[in-house]
Amino acid sequence: MRQIYEAEAAYVAAGGPGKASYEQVAEHLDPEVVLHQAPGLPFTGSGTWRGHDGMERFLARFSEVWESMEFLEQEHWGDEDTVVVKNRVRFRARATGEEVDTLIVQLITVRNGRMLECRPFYWDPQAIAAACRPA
């Protein structure tokens, strides 16, 4: 799990599509990966992103919103099939330069050592959305 977080952070920091390779992220994802994002945040779109194509589109959108994301603390619980991850993350918004230090808990299903399904839960979605809005 740590490797996928490192790959995602590097992709976002590089600026997303055209500036970073998605392949480093893709190698940690099952071909049938599904990401369920909570509605109402600037980067969640339809809320459900499927397959490598969907994940690449999600990360492109995410990279438009965030300049960086830094994983400050992580705790993992589970087994080879199901993992719960508590992340303390610092995001920096591209539009405002504002930083948000927040918690995200993710429920993750794993198949053959790769992420199959992910459901993130944001501690303070209002603060995240506010950081992305230009003044």
C-alpha positions as CSV (number, residue, x, y, z in Angstrom):
1,M,0.0,0.0,0.0
2,R,2.8,2.4,0.8
3,Q,4.1,2.1,-2.8
4,I,0.8,3.1,-4.3
5,Y,0.7,6.2,-2.1
6,E,4.2,7.2,-3.1
7,A,3.4,6.7,-6.8
8,E,0.2,8.8,-6.5
9,A,2.1,11.6,-4.7
10,A,4.8,11.6,-7.3
11,Y,2.2,11.7,-10.1
12,V,0.4,14.7,-8.5
13,A,3.7,16.6,-7.7
14,A,4.8,16.2,-11.3
15,G,1.6,17.8,-12.5
16,G,-0.4,14.9,-13.8
17,P,-0.9,13.8,-17.4
18,G,1.7,14.9,-19.9
19,K,4.1,15.6,-17.1
20,A,4.2,12.3,-15.2
21,S,3.9,8.6,-16.1
22,Y,0.7,6.9,-15.0
23,E,2.5,3.5,-15.3
24,Q,4.1,3.7,-11.8
25,V,0.6,4.1,-10.3
26,A,-1.0,1.4,-12.6
27,E,1.4,-1.3,-11.5
28,H,-0.2,-1.3,-8.1
29,L,-3.8,-1.4,-9.4
30,D,-5.9,-4.4,-10.4
31,P,-7.2,-4.0,-14.0
32,E,-10.7,-4.0,-12.6
33,V,-10.0,-1.3,-10.0
34,V,-12.9,0.8,-8.8
35,L,-12.6,4.0,-6.8
36,H,-15.6,5.3,-5.0
37,Q,-15.2,9.0,-4.2
38,A,-17.6,11.0,-2.0
39,P,-19.7,13.5,-3.9
40,G,-19.3,17.2,-3.4
41,L,-15.6,17.6,-3.5
42,P,-13.9,19.5,-6.4
43,F,-12.1,16.4,-7.7
44,T,-14.7,13.6,-7.3
45,G,-16.6,14.0,-10.5
46,S,-19.1,11.3,-11.0
47,G,-18.0,9.7,-7.8
48,T,-17.1,6.3,-9.3
49,W,-14.0,5.7,-11.4
50,R,-13.5,2.3,-13.0
51,G,-10.5,0.5,-14.5
52,H,-7.1,1.9,-15.4
53,D,-8.7,4.4,-17.7
54,G,-11.0,5.7,-15.0
55,M,-8.2,5.9,-12.5
56,E,-6.0,7.8,-14.9
57,R,-8.9,10.3,-15.6
58,F,-9.4,10.6,-11.8
59,L,-5.7,11.3,-11.1
60,A,-5.7,13.8,-14.0
61,R,-8.6,15.7,-12.4
62,F,-7.0,15.3,-8.9
63,S,-3.7,16.8,-10.3
64,E,-5.6,19.8,-11.6
65,V,-6.9,20.6,-8.1
66,W,-3.9,19.7,-6.0
67,E,-0.3,20.8,-6.4
68,S,1.0,18.3,-3.8
69,M,-0.1,15.7,-1.3
70,E,2.2,14.6,1.5
71,F,1.4,11.5,3.6
72,L,2.5,12.6,7.1
73,E,1.3,9.5,9.0
74,Q,-0.2,6.2,8.0
75,E,-1.6,3.3,9.9
76,H,-2.7,0.0,8.2
77,W,-4.9,-2.8,9.5
78,G,-6.1,-5.9,7.7
79,D,-4.9,-8.9,5.8
80,E,-4.0,-9.7,2.2
81,D,-7.6,-9.2,1.0
82,T,-8.9,-6.2,3.0
83,V,-7.0,-3.2,4.3
84,V,-8.1,-0.1,6.3
85,V,-5.7,2.8,6.1
86,K,-5.7,5.9,8.3
87,N,-3.8,8.7,6.5
88,R,-2.9,12.1,7.8
89,V,-2.3,14.0,4.6
90,R,-1.3,17.5,3.8
91,F,-2.7,18.8,0.5
92,R,-1.7,22.1,-1.3
93,A,-4.3,23.5,-3.7
94,R,-3.1,24.7,-7.1
95,A,-5.7,27.5,-7.3
96,T,-5.1,29.1,-3.9
97,G,-1.8,27.7,-2.6
98,E,-3.6,26.9,0.6
99,E,-2.6,23.8,2.6
100,V,-5.0,21.5,4.3
101,D,-3.8,19.0,6.9
102,T,-6.5,16.3,7.3
103,L,-7.3,12.7,8.0
104,I,-8.6,10.2,5.4
105,V,-9.6,6.7,6.2
106,Q,-9.7,4.3,3.3
107,L,-11.4,0.9,3.0
108,I,-9.5,-1.1,0.4
109,T,-10.0,-4.5,-1.2
110,V,-6.9,-6.2,-2.6
111,R,-6.7,-8.9,-5.2
112,N,-3.4,-10.5,-6.1
113,G,-1.5,-7.8,-4.2
114,R,-3.1,-5.0,-6.1
115,M,-5.8,-2.5,-5.2
116,L,-9.2,-3.7,-6.5
117,E,-11.5,-1.3,-4.7
118,C,-11.1,1.8,-2.6
119,R,-13.6,3.9,-0.6
120,P,-12.0,7.0,1.0
121,F,-13.7,8.9,3.9
122,Y,-12.5,12.5,4.5
123,W,-12.5,13.8,8.0
124,D,-13.2,17.4,7.0
125,P,-14.5,17.7,3.4
126,Q,-15.6,21.3,3.9
127,A,-12.0,22.3,4.6
128,I,-10.8,20.5,1.5
129,A,-13.4,22.1,-0.7
130,A,-12.7,25.6,0.8
131,A,-8.9,25.3,0.1
132,C,-9.6,24.7,-3.6
133,R,-11.8,27.8,-4.1
134,P,-10.0,30.9,-5.2
135,A,-10.8,34.0,-3.1
